[in-house]
């Protein structure tokens, strides 16, 4: 297998560092120079990889979306029980919030709140959200088929409700610095409202 070119490595490093900075500092609080300095790339080299800060943020969102999809696939593959896979995914998300001491939250939600003026980034964020929602909906649809989730509401609507509620719980988690809002969200939905 061929090794990626150094430029590919550098681009990936910029995206990974950019994801961390955008999560911590937001779009407007993240300076390209600070990302370049952390990766050890000269400022003038940025434009070898990205046309603009907006293009850079778009690449970060695409990367984050792919990470979510990999995490979902891994969680869903960890058990034969579709609803169990959903639980595994959100348990891992919760563990990550604890590991990072409740900082950051969700990159998609954080950027969506900040970037309402950029149509390019809004569309990229929307696509990432839909991909996340559709993966969860597929798992819920399988859970409906095995009888562990109510079948009288469309799986897409249930997935929207779950993710929208989860994002609200993430905000409360950050404010209260406890994962209890996340646990409460999942209990209310997965253990109650979603039951057949």
FENMORA-V7788 format. One record per residue. N is the residue number from 1. RES is the residue in one letter. SS is DSSP state (H for helix, E for strand, L for the rest). NEAR is the number of other C-alpha atoms within 10 Angstrom. D_FIRST is the distance of its C-alpha to the first C-alpha in Angstrom with 1 decimal. Layout:
# FENMORA-V7788
((N;RES;SS;NEAR;D_FIRST) (N;RES;SS;NEAR;D_FIRST))
This chain:
# FENMORA-V7788
((1;X;L;3;0.0) (2;X;L;4;3.8) (3;X;L;7;6.5) (4;X;L;8;9.3) (5;X;L;9;12.3) (6;X;H;9;15.2) (7;X;H;11;17.2) (8;X;H;12;15.0) (9;X;H;12;15.3) (10;X;H;17;19.0) (11;X;H;20;19.5) (12;X;H;16;18.1) (13;X;H;18;20.4) (14;X;H;25;23.3) (15;X;H;23;22.9) (16;X;H;18;22.9) (17;X;H;18;25.8) (18;X;H;27;27.5) (19;X;H;24;27.4) (20;X;H;17;29.1) (21;X;H;19;31.6) (22;X;H;23;32.4) (23;X;H;21;33.0) (24;X;H;16;35.2) (25;X;H;15;37.0) (26;X;H;19;36.8) (27;X;H;19;36.0) (28;X;H;10;39.1) (29;X;H;11;38.9) (30;X;L;18;35.3) (31;X;L;15;35.4) (32;X;H;16;32.4) (33;X;H;15;33.5) (34;X;H;14;33.2) (35;X;H;23;29.7) (36;X;H;20;28.7) (37;X;H;12;30.6) (38;X;H;12;28.9) (39;X;H;17;25.4) (40;X;L;13;26.8) (41;X;L;16;26.4) (42;X;L;10;29.4) (43;X;H;13;31.5) (44;X;H;9;31.2) (45;X;H;10;27.4) (46;X;H;20;27.7) (47;X;H;11;28.4) (48;X;H;9;25.2) (49;X;H;15;23.5) (50;X;L;15;26.4) (51;X;L;10;29.6) (52;X;L;12;31.8) (53;X;H;15;32.2) (54;X;H;14;32.5) (55;X;H;14;29.2) (56;X;H;21;27.7) (57;X;H;21;29.5) (58;X;H;20;28.3) (59;X;H;22;24.6) (60;X;H;22;25.6) (61;X;H;24;27.3) (62;X;H;17;24.4) (63;X;H;17;22.2) (64;X;H;20;25.0) (65;X;H;22;25.5) (66;X;H;15;21.9) (67;X;H;12;22.4) (68;X;H;18;25.7) (69;X;H;17;24.2) (70;X;H;12;21.6) (71;X;H;17;24.5) (72;X;H;22;26.7) (73;X;H;15;24.3) (74;X;H;14;23.9) (75;X;H;20;27.6) (76;X;H;22;28.5) (77;X;H;14;26.3) (78;X;L;14;28.0) (79;X;L;13;31.2) (80;X;L;9;32.6) (81;X;L;16;35.3) (82;X;H;25;34.5) (83;X;H;22;37.0) (84;X;H;18;35.7) (85;X;H;23;32.3) (86;X;H;22;34.0) (87;X;H;16;35.8) (88;X;H;20;32.7) (89;X;H;21;31.1) (90;X;H;18;34.3) (91;X;H;16;34.8) (92;X;H;14;31.5) (93;X;H;16;32.4) (94;X;H;18;35.8) (95;X;H;14;34.2) (96;X;H;14;32.2) (97;X;H;21;35.4) (98;X;H;14;37.1) (99;X;H;10;34.3) (100;X;L;10;34.6) (101;X;L;12;38.5) (102;X;L;20;39.0) (103;X;L;15;37.6) (104;X;L;18;35.7) (105;X;L;19;36.2) (106;X;L;16;34.2) (107;X;H;19;32.5) (108;X;H;19;33.3) (109;X;H;17;36.9) (110;X;H;19;37.3) (111;X;H;20;36.1) (112;X;H;18;38.0) (113;X;H;10;41.2) (114;X;H;13;40.6) (115;X;L;16;39.3) (116;X;L;11;41.7) (117;X;L;9;42.3) (118;X;L;12;38.8) (119;X;H;10;38.3) (120;X;H;15;34.7) (121;X;H;20;33.9) (122;X;H;19;36.3) (123;X;H;13;34.6) (124;X;H;20;31.1) (125;X;H;23;32.7) (126;X;H;14;34.5) (127;X;H;15;31.3) (128;X;H;21;29.7) (129;X;H;17;32.9) (130;X;H;16;33.1) (131;X;H;16;29.5) (132;X;H;19;30.5) (133;X;H;21;33.9) (134;X;H;16;32.6) (135;X;H;19;30.3) (136;X;H;28;33.2) (137;X;H;22;35.5) (138;X;H;15;33.4) (139;X;H;21;33.7) (140;X;H;26;37.4) (141;X;H;23;37.9) (142;X;H;17;36.5) (143;X;H;21;38.8) (144;X;H;22;41.7) (145;X;H;13;41.0) (146;X;L;14;41.2) (147;X;L;12;44.3) (148;X;L;19;43.2) (149;X;L;24;43.5) (150;X;L;19;46.5) (151;X;L;18;46.1) (152;X;L;9;48.8) (153;X;L;11;46.7) (154;X;L;13;43.6) (155;X;H;24;40.3) (156;X;H;18;39.3) (157;X;H;11;42.6) (158;X;H;23;42.1) (159;X;H;21;38.6) (160;X;H;18;40.1) (161;X;H;13;42.9) (162;X;H;20;40.6) (163;X;H;16;38.3) (164;X;H;14;41.3) (165;X;H;17;43.1) (166;X;H;20;40.2) (167;X;H;18;39.9) (168;X;H;14;43.6) (169;X;H;20;43.3) (170;X;H;26;40.6) (171;X;H;18;43.1) (172;X;H;16;45.8) (173;X;H;20;43.4) (174;X;H;17;42.8) (175;X;H;10;46.6) (176;X;H;12;47.7) (177;X;L;16;44.8) (178;X;L;16;44.6) (179;X;L;18;42.4) (180;X;H;15;45.6) (181;X;H;20;45.4) (182;X;H;22;41.9) (183;X;H;15;43.3) (184;X;H;14;46.4) (185;X;H;19;44.4) (186;X;H;22;42.4) (187;X;H;13;45.6) (188;X;H;13;47.6) (189;X;H;16;45.2) (190;X;H;19;43.1) (191;X;H;12;46.0) (192;X;H;11;48.9) (193;X;H;13;48.6) (194;X;L;21;45.6) (195;X;L;13;47.3) (196;X;L;11;48.8))
